[in-house]
Each structure stands twice: as structure tokens, then as C-alpha cells.
Amino acid sequence: MAKMRKEDVKTEADIVSYLSDWSDFEKAVYLTTFRIPKGKVSTYQTVAKSIGRPKACRAVANALHNNPLFPVVPCWRVVKSDGGFGGEKTGAAARRRRVEDEGVPIKDGKVVLCEELIFSCKPDTVD
């Protein structure tokens, strides 16, 4: 069977299929991030807790840094716990512009975090 092309990935099932050789952890991170709607954000900590790995914040950040499904999986919607954008300066500025363009409030270069803005989702079991 031929491997699915990145441009054909549209659904959660497609993500699981496309990432068939990736770890369950990575699939869970990408599925959870895929579910973050436009105009909302999540934090690395929230994603880690959502996938049942509350101490894996840095591992979540590393997985999203290596996101093979950008822009299908909206990794720019995951921020640091203080609302900041991690990583190198140019990439952080681009992610900040993207969330701001989606209507997320920014002040002093950080997301203005509030309960209504943070998205939290428990992923389904990844097969």
C-alpha cells in the first residue's frame, strides 16, 4: 500500500495513517494539537496533561518543533505557560503573527492567557 501524501491529510484518521511509523506519544501530541480550533491556544503543559504525560512538556515542545504535518497540525497554537513563544526569534515571531491573525489577543509579545482562550482536549487512544 502506498504511503499517504502529506497534502491528502485532512482528518484525525488521516493523521494516524500518515504517522503509522511514529511513536504513540508523537501521534497523541499531533492529534491533540490538530484539535485546537482557530482563535484558541493551548500550552505545552496542557497538551502534556491532555495526553496523560503531565511531565512531558519539553518532549511535547520537541515533537511540535519537528511537526511533519505543518500546517495541517497547527503547532503555532501551542505556547509556553506564560503565553510566550519559544524557539528561535524568527520562528517565534511568525507563530505570534499567526495566532494574532486568528484573533488571539497578544500583549507585550505574549498571548493574553485566560480560561476561555485555552483549549484542552483528551485524545482518543492511538492505534
NUFIVO-52497 format. One record per atom (N, C-alpha, C): residue in one letter; x, y, z. Coordinates in steps of 0.001 Angstrom, whole numbers, plus 500000, padded with zeros to 6 digits. Example, Ala and Ser with C-alpha at 12.3 -4.5 7.8 and 13.67 -1.06 7.14 Angstrom:
<zazas>
A513190494310507800
A512300495500507800
A513200496700507800
S512850497750507080
S513670498940507140
S512900500030507870
</zazas>
This chain:
<zazas>
M500841498810500000
M500000500000500000
M500882501248500000
A500557502207499160
A501341503433499053
A501131504314500280
K502188504995500679
K502111505914501814
K501265507124501422
M500432507553502354
M499591508728502136
M500481509955501930
R500050510835501043
R500781512075500812
R500352513117501842
K501286513933502258
K501012514968503259
K499830515848502850
E499752516208501588
E498678517100501132
E497300516448501170
D497256515120501358
D495980514414501455
D495495514239502901
V496295514667503854
V495931514533505265
V494926515618505632
K493719515181506049
K492642516133506363
K491934515824507684
T491996514568508139
T491235514144509314
T492148513511510361
E491578513249511531
E492344512564512577
E492782511176512114
A491902510473511422
A492256509140510903
A493413509244509906
D493395510297509096
D494497510513508147
D495814510741508882
I495754511499509969
I496965511766510751
I497542510462511277
V496680509634511862
V497132508343512393
V497739507491511276
S497091507472510129
S497602506699508993
S498943507244508505
Y499031508551508337
Y500251509186507837
Y501421508950508799
L501116508947510090
L502155508794511114
L502267507355511615
S501915506404510798
S501876504999511233
S503204504507511814
D504319505046511366
D505626504620511873
D506135505475513039
W505373506444513457
W505786507337514537
W505332506747515873
S505888507259516962
S505547506743518294
S504124507144518693
D503544506387519617
D502214506730520139
D502237508108520782
F503330508441521436
F503463509762522063
F503344510857520996
E504110510744519920
E504075511760518868
E502690511842518229
K502084510707517952
K500732510714517385
K499759511430518319
A499851511158519620
A498950511801520589
A499159513312520605
V500417513756520560
V500719515195520535
V500110515833519279
Y500323515215518118
Y499828515793516867
Y498303515760516785
L497682514696517285
L496211514630517280
L495610515693518195
T496172515835519384
T495681516837520326
T495844518240519741
T496983518504519144
T497242519817518559
T496326520066517354
F496053519036516565
F495148519138515419
F493769519625515852
R493356519273517057
R492018519609517562
R491899521044518083
I492990521765518216
I492928523137518734
I492304524022517654
P491141524596517941
P490469525397516909
P491110526774516717
K490864527333515567
K491311528689515257
K490764529636516329
G491599530550516783
G491180531507517796
G491407531035519222
K491930529817519379
K492256529262520699
K493729528881520701
V494280528692521883
V495639528182522030
V495643527120523121
S496744526434523221
S496977525524524327
S498411525754524758
T498787525226525892
T500173525330526330
T500822523955526210
Y502140523944526207
Y502853522658526173
Y502427521818527370
Q502247522458528518
Q501825521763529737
Q500426521171529564
T499509521936529000
T498140521459528801
T498104520273527836
V498874520358526762
V498941519238525822
V499517518016526528
A500585518202527288
A501207517078528007
A500205516424528966
K499474517242529712
K498459516696530626
K497353515995529857
S496939516576528738
S495852516013527941
S496170514618527412
I497439514355527153
I497817513042526623
I498281512094527729
G498077512523528985
G498418511652530105
G499890511619530456
R500646512630530017
R502077512706530293
R502408514091530854
P501904514404532064
P501999515771532590
P503413516327532751
K504409515481532820
K505784515969532985
K506536516048531657
A505841515830530562
A506494515749529258
A506396517044528442
C506378518188529117
C506232519481528413
C507317519690527364
R508549519424527734
R509657519631526790
R509572518649525627
A509168517433525912
A509018516440524837
A507909516861523879
V506833517446524400
V505756517974523557
V506318519084522670
A507076519994523267
A507678521095522501
A508598520556521408
N509405519564521734
N510304518976520735
N509524518313519608
A508463517587519949
A507647516943518912
A507048518000517986
L506518519076518561
L505902520120517740
L506937520878516914
H508153520981517430
H509237521619516675
H509530520814515402
N509310519516515478
N509568518626514345
N508277518213513636
N507234519006513739
N505909518716513184
N505982518367511691
P505733517108511331
P505793516717509927
P504535517094509140
L503522517582509834
L502242517880509185
L501853519355509252
F502829520242509357
F502559521669509269
F502080521954507854
P501037522688507619
P500191523430508539
P498910522690508948
V498768521428508567
V497560520667508938
V497444520578510455
V498551520294511122
V498599520274512587
V499111521650513013
P498247522480513609
P498574523884513882
P499473524088515110
C500729523724514966
C501675523795516084
C501866525222516604
W501574526222515786
W501712527613516226
W500711527973517309
R499694527138517518
R498674527409518538
R499067526873519909
V500268526343520049
V500743525855521348
V501844526802521817
V501648527329523030
V502557528337523568
V503094527913524930
K504035528686525415
K504586528436526753
K503542528802527809
S503740528331529012
S502776528562530105
S502585530037530444
D503579530865530090
D503440532299530345
D502856533038529140
G502449532275528104
G501889532884526903
G502931533232525857
G504190533009526185
G505278533327525264
G505434532294524165
F506238532661523182
F506515531803522038
F507964531356522116
G508165530059522279
G509515529525522419
G510221529403521081
G511443528933521160
G512229528695519951
G512979529927519499
E513548529798518310
E514352530911517792
E513470532105517437
K514067533277517457
K513341534546517373
K512451534687516126
T512971534337514956
T512198534490513720
T510982533572513712
G511170532313514104
G510063531363514158
G509019531773515182
A509489532257516345
A508571532701517391
A507726533876516899
A508354534808516188
A507628535970515655
A506578535528514632
A506917534546513813
A505964534050512809
A504776533374513489
R505026532578514534
R503929531921515262
R503052532962515964
R503678533974516527
R502929535048517183
R502021535751516175
R502524536060514987
R501702536706513946
R500532535810513543
R500777534511513410
R499704533582513005
R498571533569514016
V498893533429515316
V497807533381516307
V497110534728516415
E497867535798516267
E497256537130516297
E496304537302515103
D496711536827513936
D495847536873512749
D494577536042512943
E494629535038513821
E493460534193514107
E492574534775515211
G492930535969515696
G492096536642516687
G492498536423518134
V493646535823518364
V494120535599519736
V494772536892520235
P494347537382521413
P494924538632521918
P496387538478522353
I497204539445521941
I498637539463522252
I498931540770522979
K499729540683524034
K500182541887524742
K501646541686525111
D502458542664524779
D503893542595525052
D504523541321524486
G504065540912523305
G504648539773522616
G504200538404523104
K503227538376524017
K502745537109524563
K501230537013524418
V500731535769524360
V499287535554524359
V498739535968525716
V497637536688525706
V496952537046526938
V496125535819527336
L496705535001528209
L496067533730528563
L494896533946529510
C493781533314529174
C492614533301530034
C491921531964529818
E491082531581530748
E490436530271530700
E489665530038529401
E489002531079528895
E488188530934527690
E489039530708526436
L490295531091526483
L491174531022525324
L491938529705525236
I492157529046526385
I492968527833526400
I492116526609526085
F492551525872525069
F491864524672524635
F492524523455525267
S491707522577525814
S492215521338526408
S491385520184525878
C492066519134525448
C491368518002524853
C492093516714525178
K491346515704525547
K491906514380525780
K491839513599524477
P492994513142523954
P492946512402522697
P492352511017522849
D491841510501521741
D491392509103521724
D492614508215521780
T492411506946522034
T493505506002522014
T494067505938520607
V495390505981520518
V496060505921519231
V496448504472518960
D496024503955517813
D496358502570517449
D497566502536516545
</zazas>
